[in-house]
């Protein structure tokens, strides 16, 4: 969902180039000429390596200067123009247009709308890469970037996840759909050498705007590829099934800091990310206590601009929304886009792209595809899901990994050349019919580590298979004697989501982390099959049907699906030094449900202490084969810190306003008639 804001990286320089001191003369004198020559030859040819002796404080030091080659392809082959396009309500949106210098033919327009800036600004300053991928850049397309309303150099007021307005009755009723429509109308009528066809793409928040473009779409919009697209902030990014993702805390100010100077356009970042005074975020948030103790991070006033906020309200409007709307109320529902995908224009072909290990936006792309498919049966609508974390399909790394886990070579490069480029070319330059040469579902089996294609998703030949959480840590195909398995959930020692000691902007690596560290805790229940005698392919969603009880009135419930690898599995080069692939517990899918929302996300309710209660948790789709020789494991726990915030385990109306005294250790019970319903490929 979120992109890390640009930060300057100023380094000391010698003659304008970055440098560092290699050794003092005393150390340098120990090097022979032959060693110097050997060292120099080790540097790659793309770098200019120079050794210079400098005199400083009575000794000499060696400097290595590295000058990277600058990619000028865009500047050499494209012209750049910046315009402010007027919307129907008079607000002007800043738009950057890259057009091929070869004006002998016409080109389609491929655009991206973003809250993260269309920098670099200034018609003499060029991006080094433009468009969805390098192939589409080099083939020649008109590439357009636009700052959305209220962000960066665009006028107007920004609304985080602006609500869609159906059946607009005046020009004052604007949303992201109308802004996209007005932008396309201007582009096709004013940009020279365009062929009248427009495509739109975006990853994360820009992916949300790409989805938005398909609702009340302009007739010229022929192709849209929402990628890792936000669908609803109560289920993507900052919440998962009602639980607040504390791990996204630092991203809050990116969306909630008011633009200064009366909301005037600005070309530099006006927000700052909260800086945690530690490299151990687990301990920091544990010591911080209740969420309300974090308010001070969002008090932005200075001596020149004293605060005007009421007591208990911060200067960050997004943090205030999170605090004041803990339930799925009218505000969150109005901001969701999934419910408005019932009338996507059939003239727009859609290709939804996502990563099976996207920690930020997995709900969004899956639900976007499913809802367009469900309500718009005549549309061209396809999906591509690969072994990626957030946005990794747009990168050009040869080896494709998520965290410690290696999935293969050139997977992203294959997608860019053979799927993404083919999609846009067919609908923007080619016939534009449904015979694109691409399948309905292009999906990567993350267990077999190979691409598969299907005419539907989930595939037609799937069935439901139920497995039970039985005694003695067994995961069985049939229910056994019903009993309760207890564990103590200590609010002072919550289960970490990762064994790494770190502070991150947003977490990604944990989605494939080895779960052995959790399996060995007493507050994590483990259920496991025998060694698989044949492959088992999971292909679709997963439903955990828990039967639980608690001594308190509130609890969270987390379910993890794990592929336990054989002891003789070879370790790949990306593996952390302290881990081995031998017996690696690969997390294939995981999800949390804040227990108060077990019956309704809008109307929370407490548990009745010690009463057996049904808690159903939907886990997002997977496509993963538990191979012969592996084991399938389920883990159940009630804390996952600080990925999600800590549940007080006593019922309070709003956890954001809980007091220290509300947090209590409780004993939870999982009954052995609990089961997991898998979607399995026959």
C-alpha positions as CSV (number, residue, x, y, z in Angstrom):
1,X,0.0,0.0,0.0
2,X,2.5,2.6,1.0
3,X,5.6,3.9,-0.7
4,X,8.5,5.2,1.4
5,X,8.9,8.9,0.9
6,X,11.9,10.3,-0.9
7,X,14.8,11.3,1.3
8,X,17.9,13.1,0.3
9,X,21.1,11.1,0.6
10,X,23.8,13.7,0.8
11,X,27.3,12.3,1.0
12,X,30.7,13.9,1.3
13,X,32.4,14.3,-2.1
14,X,35.7,14.8,-3.8
15,X,35.4,16.8,-7.0
16,X,31.6,16.3,-6.9
17,X,31.7,12.5,-6.5
18,X,31.0,10.4,-3.4
19,X,34.1,9.0,-1.6
20,X,35.3,7.3,1.5
21,X,38.7,7.0,3.0
22,X,40.3,3.6,2.4
23,X,43.2,3.5,4.8
24,X,45.7,5.7,6.5
25,X,49.2,5.8,4.9
26,X,50.5,3.5,7.6
27,X,48.0,0.8,6.6
28,X,48.3,1.6,2.9
29,X,52.1,1.0,3.0
30,X,51.5,-2.6,3.8
31,X,49.8,-3.1,0.4
32,X,52.1,-4.2,-2.4
33,X,51.6,-3.0,-5.9
34,X,50.4,-6.4,-6.9
35,X,47.8,-6.4,-4.2
36,X,46.6,-3.0,-5.3
37,X,46.3,-4.3,-8.9
38,X,44.4,-7.3,-7.7
39,X,42.0,-5.2,-5.6
40,X,41.4,-2.8,-8.5
41,X,40.5,-5.6,-10.9
42,X,37.9,-6.9,-8.5
43,X,35.6,-3.9,-9.1
44,X,32.9,-4.3,-11.8
45,X,33.5,-2.5,-15.1
46,X,30.4,-0.3,-14.6
47,X,32.2,1.7,-11.9
48,X,35.1,4.1,-12.3
49,X,37.6,3.2,-9.6
50,X,40.3,5.7,-8.7
51,X,42.7,5.7,-5.8
52,X,43.9,9.1,-4.7
53,X,46.4,9.8,-1.9
54,X,45.4,12.7,0.3
55,X,47.4,14.4,3.0
56,X,45.4,15.0,6.2
57,X,46.7,15.6,9.7
58,X,50.2,14.4,8.9
59,X,49.1,11.1,7.3
60,X,47.9,10.0,3.9
61,X,44.6,8.4,3.1
62,X,43.4,6.5,0.0
63,X,40.1,7.5,-1.6
64,X,38.0,5.3,-4.0
65,X,35.7,7.3,-6.2
66,X,32.7,5.5,-7.7
67,X,30.8,7.1,-10.5
68,X,27.7,5.3,-11.6
69,X,26.6,5.6,-15.2
70,X,23.4,7.7,-15.6
71,X,20.6,6.2,-17.6
72,X,19.5,8.9,-20.0
73,X,17.1,6.9,-22.2
74,X,14.0,8.8,-21.2
75,X,15.6,12.2,-21.7
76,X,17.1,11.1,-25.0
77,X,13.8,9.6,-26.4
78,X,11.0,11.5,-24.7
79,X,9.9,15.1,-24.4
80,X,8.5,16.2,-21.0
81,X,5.7,18.6,-20.4
82,X,4.0,19.7,-17.1
83,X,0.4,21.0,-17.2
84,X,-2.3,21.8,-14.8
85,X,-5.5,20.2,-16.0
86,X,-8.8,21.8,-14.8
87,X,-11.4,19.5,-13.4
88,X,-15.2,20.1,-13.7
89,X,-15.2,22.0,-10.3
90,X,-12.4,24.3,-11.4
91,X,-9.6,22.6,-9.3
92,X,-6.4,22.1,-11.3
93,X,-4.4,18.8,-11.1
94,X,-0.7,18.8,-11.8
95,X,0.1,16.4,-14.6
96,X,3.4,15.3,-16.2
97,X,3.4,14.1,-19.8
98,X,6.3,12.1,-21.3
99,X,5.8,11.9,-25.1
100,X,8.1,10.0,-27.6
101,X,10.3,12.4,-29.6
102,X,9.5,10.3,-32.7
103,X,6.3,12.0,-33.9
104,X,6.0,10.0,-37.1
105,X,3.2,7.8,-35.6
106,X,0.5,7.8,-33.0
107,X,0.8,6.3,-29.5
108,X,-1.6,5.3,-26.8
109,X,-1.6,7.0,-23.4
110,X,-0.7,5.0,-20.3
111,X,-1.3,6.9,-17.1
112,X,-0.8,6.7,-13.4
113,X,-2.5,8.8,-10.7
114,X,-0.6,9.0,-7.4
115,X,-0.6,10.6,-3.9
116,X,3.2,10.0,-3.8
117,X,4.2,12.7,-6.2
118,X,5.0,12.7,-10.0
119,X,8.5,14.0,-9.3
120,X,11.0,15.1,-10.5
121,X,9.4,18.4,-11.1
122,X,10.6,20.8,-13.8
123,X,10.5,20.1,-17.5
124,X,14.3,19.7,-17.6
125,X,14.2,17.0,-15.0
126,X,13.5,13.4,-16.1
127,X,12.6,10.2,-14.5
128,X,15.1,7.4,-15.5
129,X,12.3,4.9,-15.9
130,X,8.7,5.6,-17.0
131,X,5.7,3.4,-17.5
132,X,4.8,0.1,-16.1
133,X,8.0,-1.6,-17.3
134,X,11.0,-1.1,-19.5
135,X,9.5,-2.8,-22.6
136,X,6.5,-0.4,-22.7
137,X,8.9,2.5,-22.2
138,X,11.2,1.4,-25.1
139,X,8.4,0.5,-27.5
140,X,7.0,4.0,-27.3
141,X,4.0,5.1,-25.4
142,X,2.8,8.4,-24.1
143,X,3.3,8.1,-20.3
144,X,1.4,10.4,-17.9
145,X,1.8,10.9,-14.2
146,X,-0.7,13.0,-12.1
147,X,-0.6,14.2,-8.5
148,X,-4.1,13.4,-7.2
149,X,-6.3,16.1,-5.7
150,X,-4.9,17.8,-2.7
151,X,-1.4,16.2,-3.0
152,X,1.9,17.8,-4.0
153,X,1.5,20.3,-6.8
154,X,-2.2,19.6,-7.4
155,X,-4.9,22.0,-6.0
156,X,-7.8,21.0,-3.9
157,X,-8.2,19.1,-0.6
158,X,-6.9,15.6,-0.1
159,X,-9.2,12.9,1.3
160,X,-7.6,9.6,2.3
161,X,-9.6,7.0,0.4
162,X,-12.0,9.5,-1.1
163,X,-15.6,8.2,-1.1
164,X,-17.2,7.4,-4.4
165,X,-20.3,9.5,-5.3
166,X,-22.8,7.6,-7.5
167,X,-25.3,9.4,-9.6
168,X,-23.6,12.8,-9.4
169,X,-26.0,15.8,-9.9
170,X,-23.6,18.7,-10.1
171,X,-20.1,19.7,-11.0
172,X,-19.3,20.2,-7.4
173,X,-19.7,16.5,-6.7
174,X,-16.3,15.2,-7.5
175,X,-14.4,12.0,-6.6
176,X,-11.4,10.1,-8.1
177,X,-13.6,8.7,-10.8
178,X,-14.7,12.1,-12.1
179,X,-11.1,13.4,-11.8
180,X,-9.8,10.5,-13.9
181,X,-12.6,11.1,-16.4
182,X,-11.8,14.8,-16.7
183,X,-8.1,14.1,-17.0
184,X,-8.6,11.6,-19.8
185,X,-10.9,13.9,-21.6
186,X,-8.3,16.6,-21.6
187,X,-5.5,14.3,-22.6
188,X,-7.1,12.7,-25.7
189,X,-8.1,16.2,-26.9
190,X,-4.9,18.0,-26.2
191,X,-1.9,15.7,-26.4
192,X,-0.5,15.4,-29.9
193,X,0.0,12.1,-31.6
194,X,-2.2,10.0,-29.3
195,X,-4.2,7.3,-30.9
196,X,-7.3,7.8,-28.7
197,X,-6.7,4.8,-26.5
198,X,-5.9,5.1,-22.8
199,X,-4.6,2.7,-20.2
200,X,-4.0,3.1,-16.5
201,X,-1.9,1.2,-14.0
202,X,-0.7,1.6,-10.5
203,X,0.7,-0.3,-7.5
204,X,-0.7,0.0,-4.0
205,X,-2.4,3.4,-3.5
206,X,-2.0,4.2,-7.3
207,X,-3.5,0.7,-7.8
208,X,-6.6,1.9,-5.9
209,X,-6.8,4.9,-8.3
210,X,-6.5,2.5,-11.3
211,X,-9.5,0.5,-10.0
212,X,-11.4,3.8,-9.3
213,X,-10.9,4.7,-13.0
214,X,-13.0,1.7,-14.1
215,X,-16.1,3.0,-12.3
216,X,-18.0,5.5,-14.6
217,X,-15.1,5.1,-17.0
218,X,-14.3,7.5,-19.8
219,X,-15.0,5.8,-23.2
220,X,-11.3,6.2,-24.2
221,X,-10.1,4.1,-21.3
222,X,-9.5,0.7,-22.8
223,X,-7.2,-1.1,-20.3
224,X,-6.7,-0.9,-16.5
225,X,-4.3,-2.8,-14.4
226,X,-4.9,-2.3,-10.7
227,X,-1.9,-3.8,-8.9
228,X,-1.7,-4.5,-5.2
229,X,-4.7,-2.2,-5.2
230,X,-6.3,-1.1,-1.9
231,X,-9.9,-2.2,-1.6
232,X,-10.9,-1.1,1.9
233,X,-8.7,0.3,4.7
234,X,-10.6,-1.8,7.2
235,X,-9.2,-5.0,5.6
236,X,-6.1,-3.7,3.8
237,X,-2.9,-2.1,5.2
238,X,-3.9,-0.5,8.5
239,X,-6.5,-3.1,9.6
240,X,-6.9,-6.8,9.2
241,X,-10.4,-8.0,10.1
242,X,-10.8,-5.2,12.6
243,X,-7.3,-5.5,14.3
244,X,-5.2,-2.4,14.0
245,X,-1.8,-3.1,12.3
246,X,0.5,-1.3,14.8
247,X,3.4,-2.2,12.5
248,X,2.0,0.5,10.0
249,X,2.2,3.1,12.7
250,X,5.0,5.0,11.0
251,X,3.1,5.3,7.8
252,X,0.2,7.2,9.4
253,X,1.7,10.7,8.9
254,X,2.2,10.1,5.2
255,X,-1.5,10.2,4.8
256,X,-2.7,12.3,7.7
257,X,-0.4,15.4,7.9
258,X,-2.3,18.5,6.7
259,X,-0.7,20.3,3.8
260,X,0.7,23.7,5.0
261,X,0.1,27.2,3.8
262,X,-3.7,26.9,3.6
263,X,-3.5,23.5,1.7
264,X,-1.5,25.2,-1.1
265,X,0.4,23.1,-3.7
266,X,3.9,22.2,-2.6
267,X,6.8,20.5,-4.4
268,X,8.6,19.1,-1.3
269,X,7.5,16.7,1.4
270,X,5.5,18.4,4.2
271,X,5.3,15.4,6.4
272,X,7.8,13.5,8.5
273,X,7.7,9.9,9.6
274,X,7.7,9.1,13.3
275,X,11.2,8.2,14.3
276,X,11.4,5.5,16.9
277,X,14.4,5.9,19.3
278,X,15.3,2.3,19.0
279,X,16.1,-0.6,16.7
280,X,13.8,-2.9,18.7
281,X,10.3,-2.1,17.8
282,X,8.8,-5.0,19.8
283,X,10.2,-3.6,23.1
284,X,9.4,0.0,22.2
285,X,5.7,-0.6,21.6
286,X,5.5,-3.0,24.6
287,X,7.0,-0.3,26.9
288,X,4.8,2.4,25.3
289,X,1.7,0.7,26.6
290,X,-1.8,1.7,25.4
291,X,-2.3,3.2,22.0
292,X,-3.3,6.5,23.4
293,X,0.3,6.9,24.7
294,X,1.4,7.3,21.1
295,X,-0.6,10.5,20.4
296,X,2.4,12.7,20.9
297,X,3.9,11.4,17.7
298,X,1.1,13.2,15.8
299,X,1.3,16.6,17.5
300,X,2.8,18.8,14.7
301,X,2.5,22.3,16.1
302,X,5.5,24.6,16.3
303,X,6.1,27.9,18.0
304,X,4.9,29.7,14.9
305,X,1.8,27.5,14.5
306,X,0.4,26.6,17.9
307,X,-2.1,23.8,18.1
308,X,-5.8,24.5,17.7
309,X,-6.9,20.9,18.4
310,X,-9.4,20.0,21.1
311,X,-8.3,17.9,24.0
312,X,-7.6,14.3,23.0
313,X,-7.4,15.1,19.3
314,X,-4.1,15.2,17.4
315,X,-3.0,17.2,14.4
316,X,-3.0,14.1,12.1
317,X,-6.4,13.6,10.6
318,X,-5.7,10.0,9.7
319,X,-4.6,9.1,13.2
320,X,-7.8,10.8,14.5
321,X,-9.9,8.7,12.1
322,X,-8.2,5.5,13.3
323,X,-8.8,6.5,16.9
324,X,-12.4,7.6,16.6
325,X,-13.7,4.9,14.3
326,X,-12.5,1.5,15.7
327,X,-15.5,-0.3,14.1
328,X,-16.5,-0.7,10.5
329,X,-18.9,2.2,10.6
330,X,-20.3,4.5,7.9
331,X,-17.0,6.3,7.5
332,X,-15.0,3.2,6.6
333,X,-17.8,1.7,4.6
334,X,-18.1,4.9,2.5
335,X,-14.3,4.8,1.7
336,X,-14.3,1.2,0.5
337,X,-14.3,0.7,-3.2
338,X,-15.1,-3.0,-3.5
339,X,-18.8,-2.5,-3.1
340,X,-18.8,-0.2,-6.1
341,X,-17.5,-2.7,-8.6
342,X,-20.9,-3.9,-9.7
343,X,-21.0,-1.7,-12.8
344,X,-17.4,-1.6,-14.2
345,X,-17.7,-0.5,-17.8
346,X,-17.4,-3.5,-20.2
347,X,-15.3,-1.2,-22.5
348,X,-12.5,-1.4,-20.0
349,X,-10.3,-4.6,-19.9
350,X,-9.0,-5.3,-16.4
351,X,-5.9,-7.2,-15.3
352,X,-5.6,-7.4,-11.6
353,X,-2.1,-8.1,-10.3
354,X,-1.0,-9.2,-6.8
355,X,1.6,-11.0,-4.8
356,X,0.8,-14.1,-2.8
357,X,3.1,-12.8,0.0
358,X,2.0,-9.1,-0.1
359,X,1.8,-8.1,3.6
360,X,0.1,-4.8,2.7
361,X,-2.5,-5.4,0.0
362,X,-3.7,-8.9,-0.5
363,X,-7.4,-8.5,0.3
364,X,-7.7,-5.7,-2.2
365,X,-6.6,-7.3,-5.4
366,X,-8.2,-10.6,-4.7
367,X,-11.6,-9.0,-3.8
368,X,-11.3,-6.6,-6.8
369,X,-10.9,-9.5,-9.2
370,X,-13.6,-11.5,-7.6
371,X,-16.2,-8.7,-7.5
372,X,-15.6,-7.5,-11.0
373,X,-15.9,-11.2,-12.1
374,X,-19.0,-11.8,-10.1
375,X,-21.0,-8.7,-11.2
376,X,-19.7,-8.0,-14.7
377,X,-19.8,-11.4,-16.4
378,X,-19.3,-10.0,-19.9
379,X,-16.2,-8.0,-19.1
380,X,-12.6,-9.0,-19.9
381,X,-11.3,-9.5,-16.4
382,X,-8.1,-11.5,-15.5
383,X,-5.8,-11.9,-12.6
384,X,-2.0,-12.5,-12.2
385,X,-0.6,-13.6,-8.9
386,X,3.0,-14.5,-8.4
387,X,5.5,-15.2,-5.5
388,X,6.0,-11.6,-4.7
389,X,5.8,-9.2,-1.8
390,X,4.4,-5.7,-2.2
391,X,5.1,-4.5,-5.8
392,X,8.0,-6.9,-6.4
393,X,6.7,-7.8,-9.9
394,X,7.8,-4.3,-11.1
395,X,11.4,-4.8,-10.0
396,X,14.1,-6.2,-12.2
397,X,16.0,-8.5,-9.9
398,X,17.1,-11.8,-11.4
399,X,16.6,-13.9,-8.3
400,X,13.1,-13.7,-6.9
401,X,12.9,-14.0,-3.1
402,X,10.5,-13.0,-0.4
403,X,12.6,-12.6,2.8
404,X,14.6,-15.8,3.3
405,X,12.7,-17.8,0.7
406,X,13.8,-18.3,-2.9
407,X,11.2,-19.0,-5.6
408,X,13.2,-18.9,-8.8
409,X,14.9,-16.7,-11.4
410,X,13.4,-14.1,-13.7
411,X,9.9,-14.4,-12.5
412,X,9.2,-10.7,-12.4
413,X,11.0,-10.2,-15.7
414,X,8.8,-12.9,-17.3
415,X,5.7,-11.1,-16.0
416,X,6.8,-7.7,-17.4
417,X,7.7,-9.0,-20.8
418,X,5.2,-11.8,-21.4
419,X,2.1,-10.7,-19.5
420,X,2.0,-7.0,-18.6
421,X,3.4,-5.7,-21.9
422,X,1.2,-8.2,-23.9
423,X,-1.9,-7.0,-22.0
424,X,-1.4,-3.3,-22.7
425,X,-0.3,-3.7,-26.3
426,X,-3.3,-5.8,-27.2
427,X,-5.9,-3.4,-25.8
428,X,-4.1,-0.1,-26.7
429,X,-2.3,-0.9,-29.9
430,X,-3.8,-4.2,-31.1
431,X,-7.2,-5.7,-31.9
432,X,-8.6,-4.9,-28.4
433,X,-10.9,-7.9,-28.4
434,X,-11.1,-10.6,-25.7
435,X,-8.7,-12.9,-27.6
436,X,-5.6,-11.4,-25.9
437,X,-3.7,-14.6,-25.8
438,X,-3.6,-14.4,-22.0
439,X,-5.4,-16.8,-19.7
440,X,-8.1,-15.8,-17.2
441,X,-5.8,-16.7,-14.3
442,X,-2.0,-16.6,-14.5
443,X,-1.0,-18.0,-11.1
444,X,2.3,-19.2,-9.5
445,X,2.3,-22.3,-7.4
446,X,4.6,-21.2,-4.6
447,X,5.2,-24.8,-3.5
448,X,6.1,-26.3,-6.8
449,X,7.6,-23.0,-7.9
450,X,6.1,-22.8,-11.3
451,X,3.5,-20.9,-13.3
452,X,0.1,-22.4,-14.1
453,X,-2.8,-21.0,-16.2
454,X,-6.5,-21.6,-15.6
455,X,-9.8,-20.5,-17.2
456,X,-11.3,-19.6,-13.9
457,X,-10.1,-18.8,-10.4
458,X,-10.3,-20.8,-8.2
459,X,-9.8,-23.5,-10.8
460,X,-12.9,-25.6,-11.8
461,X,-11.5,-28.9,-10.4
462,X,-11.3,-28.0,-6.8
463,X,-13.1,-29.3,-3.7
464,X,-13.4,-28.5,-0.1
465,X,-11.3,-30.6,2.4
466,X,-11.7,-30.3,6.1
467,X,-9.0,-31.0,8.7
468,X,-9.4,-31.0,12.4
469,X,-7.3,-29.5,15.2
470,X,-6.9,-32.7,17.3
471,X,-5.1,-33.6,20.5
472,X,-1.4,-34.4,20.7
473,X,-0.7,-31.6,18.1
474,X,-2.3,-33.6,15.3
475,X,-4.0,-32.2,12.2
476,X,-6.4,-35.0,11.2
477,X,-8.8,-35.6,8.4
478,X,-11.5,-36.8,10.8
479,X,-12.7,-35.4,14.1
480,X,-11.6,-37.2,17.3
481,X,-12.7,-36.8,20.9
482,X,-13.7,-33.3,21.7
483,X,-11.7,-31.6,24.4
484,X,-10.2,-28.2,25.2
485,X,-6.6,-27.2,24.8
486,X,-5.6,-24.3,27.1
487,X,-2.9,-21.7,26.8
488,X,-2.1,-18.6,28.8
489,X,-2.0,-15.3,26.8
490,X,0.3,-13.0,28.8
491,X,-0.1,-9.3,27.8
492,X,3.5,-8.7,29.1
493,X,4.9,-11.3,26.8
494,X,3.0,-11.3,23.5
495,X,4.0,-13.6,20.7
496,X,6.3,-11.8,18.2
497,X,5.4,-11.7,14.6
498,X,9.1,-12.1,13.7
499,X,12.2,-13.3,15.6
500,X,14.2,-10.5,14.1
501,X,15.2,-7.6,16.3
502,X,14.4,-4.6,14.1
503,X,12.5,-1.4,13.4
504,X,10.9,-1.2,10.0
505,X,8.8,1.2,8.0
506,X,6.3,-1.4,7.1
507,X,6.8,-5.2,7.5
508,X,7.1,-7.5,4.5
509,X,9.6,-10.2,5.1
510,X,7.6,-11.9,7.8
511,X,5.2,-13.3,5.2
512,X,7.6,-16.2,4.4
513,X,9.4,-16.3,7.8
514,X,10.4,-19.5,9.4
515,X,7.8,-20.1,12.2
516,X,9.9,-22.5,14.3
517,X,10.5,-19.8,16.9
518,X,6.7,-19.5,17.4
519,X,6.0,-23.2,17.3
520,X,8.3,-23.6,20.3
521,X,6.3,-21.2,22.5
522,X,3.7,-22.4,25.0
523,X,1.2,-19.8,23.9
524,X,1.2,-21.0,20.3
525,X,-0.8,-24.2,19.6
526,X,0.6,-26.5,16.9
527,X,-1.3,-29.0,14.8
528,X,0.5,-31.0,12.2
529,X,-0.1,-33.8,9.7
530,X,2.2,-36.8,9.2
531,X,4.7,-36.6,6.4
532,X,2.8,-36.2,3.1
533,X,2.7,-39.3,1.0
534,X,1.6,-37.4,-2.0
535,X,1.3,-33.7,-3.1
536,X,-1.5,-31.6,-1.7
537,X,-2.3,-28.5,-3.7
538,X,-4.2,-25.7,-1.9
539,X,-5.9,-23.5,-4.5
540,X,-8.3,-20.9,-3.2
541,X,-9.5,-19.5,0.1
542,X,-9.2,-21.1,3.5
543,X,-11.8,-20.9,6.3
544,X,-10.7,-21.5,9.9
545,X,-13.7,-22.6,12.0
546,X,-12.5,-22.2,15.5
547,X,-14.4,-23.3,18.7
548,X,-12.9,-21.2,21.5
549,X,-13.3,-19.9,25.0
550,X,-11.6,-17.3,27.2
551,X,-11.5,-16.4,30.8
552,X,-11.8,-12.7,29.7
553,X,-14.3,-10.9,27.6
554,X,-12.0,-10.0,24.6
555,X,-9.4,-11.8,22.5
556,X,-7.8,-11.9,19.1
557,X,-7.4,-15.1,17.2
558,X,-4.6,-15.7,14.7
559,X,-4.3,-18.8,12.4
560,X,-1.2,-19.6,10.4
561,X,-0.9,-22.2,7.6
562,X,2.6,-23.6,7.4
563,X,4.6,-25.8,5.0
564,X,7.2,-27.8,7.1
565,X,10.1,-28.7,4.8
566,X,12.1,-32.0,5.0
567,X,15.3,-32.1,7.0
568,X,17.4,-32.6,3.8
569,X,16.2,-29.4,2.0
570,X,19.1,-27.4,0.7
571,X,19.7,-23.9,2.0
572,X,19.6,-21.0,-0.5
573,X,22.1,-18.1,-0.5
574,X,19.5,-15.5,0.8
575,X,18.9,-17.4,4.0
576,X,19.7,-15.5,7.3
577,X,22.9,-16.9,8.8
578,X,21.2,-18.3,11.9
579,X,18.7,-20.3,9.9
580,X,18.7,-23.3,7.6
581,X,16.2,-24.6,5.1
582,X,16.3,-28.0,6.9
583,X,12.9,-28.3,8.7
584,X,12.1,-24.7,7.6
585,X,8.5,-23.8,8.7
586,X,7.4,-21.7,5.7
587,X,4.3,-19.5,6.5
588,X,2.1,-19.9,3.5
589,X,-0.9,-17.9,4.8
590,X,-1.9,-16.2,8.0
591,X,-4.7,-14.0,9.3
592,X,-6.1,-12.4,12.4
593,X,-9.7,-11.7,13.6
594,X,-10.3,-9.3,16.4
595,X,-12.7,-11.5,18.4
596,X,-15.2,-8.7,19.1
597,X,-16.0,-8.7,15.3
598,X,-16.8,-12.4,15.1
599,X,-20.4,-11.8,14.2
600,X,-20.3,-8.3,12.8
601,X,-17.5,-5.8,11.9
602,X,-20.0,-2.9,12.6
603,X,-21.5,-4.1,15.9
604,X,-18.7,-5.6,18.2
605,X,-19.6,-7.7,21.2
606,X,-17.7,-9.2,24.1
607,X,-17.2,-12.9,24.8
608,X,-19.0,-14.5,27.7
609,X,-16.2,-15.7,29.9
610,X,-15.6,-19.5,29.7
611,X,-18.4,-20.0,27.2
612,X,-17.6,-22.1,24.1
613,X,-17.9,-19.8,21.1
614,X,-17.7,-20.0,17.3
615,X,-15.0,-17.9,15.7
616,X,-14.7,-18.1,11.9
617,X,-11.7,-16.6,10.2
618,X,-11.4,-16.3,6.4
619,X,-7.8,-16.5,5.2
620,X,-7.0,-15.1,1.8
621,X,-6.5,-17.3,-1.2
622,X,-3.3,-19.3,-1.7
623,X,-1.9,-21.4,-4.5
624,X,0.6,-23.6,-2.9
625,X,1.5,-27.3,-3.1
626,X,2.5,-29.1,0.1
627,X,4.8,-31.5,-1.6
628,X,5.3,-35.2,-0.9
629,X,7.8,-35.5,2.0
630,X,6.6,-32.2,3.6
631,X,4.1,-31.7,6.4
632,X,1.1,-29.3,6.7
633,X,1.0,-27.4,10.0
634,X,-1.5,-25.1,11.6
635,X,-0.6,-22.6,14.4
636,X,-3.2,-20.9,16.5
637,X,-2.3,-18.0,18.8
638,X,-3.9,-14.8,20.3
639,X,-1.1,-12.2,20.0
640,X,1.1,-11.2,17.1
641,X,3.1,-8.3,18.3
642,X,3.7,-5.6,17.1
643,X,2.3,-6.6,13.7
644,X,-1.1,-5.9,15.3
645,X,-1.7,-3.9,18.5
646,X,-2.2,-5.6,21.8
647,X,-5.7,-6.6,22.7
648,X,-6.4,-5.7,26.4
649,X,-8.3,-9.0,26.8
650,X,-10.9,-7.2,28.8
651,X,-13.7,-5.6,26.8
652,X,-13.5,-1.9,26.2
653,X,-15.6,0.0,23.7
654,X,-12.5,1.5,21.9
655,X,-9.1,-0.1,22.2
656,X,-7.4,3.1,21.0
657,X,-8.6,4.7,24.3
658,X,-7.9,1.8,26.6
659,X,-6.1,2.4,29.9
660,X,-3.1,0.5,31.3
661,X,-5.3,-1.2,33.9
662,X,-7.5,-2.7,31.1
663,X,-4.8,-5.0,30.0
664,X,-5.1,-8.4,31.6
665,X,-3.5,-11.8,31.1
666,X,-6.1,-14.5,30.3
667,X,-6.4,-18.2,29.6
668,X,-7.8,-19.1,26.2
669,X,-9.1,-22.5,25.1
670,X,-9.2,-24.0,21.6
671,X,-11.5,-27.0,21.3
672,X,-10.6,-30.0,19.2
673,X,-13.8,-29.9,17.1
674,X,-12.2,-26.8,15.5
675,X,-11.4,-27.3,11.9
676,X,-9.8,-25.8,8.8
677,X,-11.6,-25.9,5.5
678,X,-9.2,-25.9,2.6
679,X,-9.8,-25.4,-1.1
680,X,-7.9,-28.3,-2.7
681,X,-7.1,-29.0,-6.3
682,X,-8.3,-32.5,-7.3
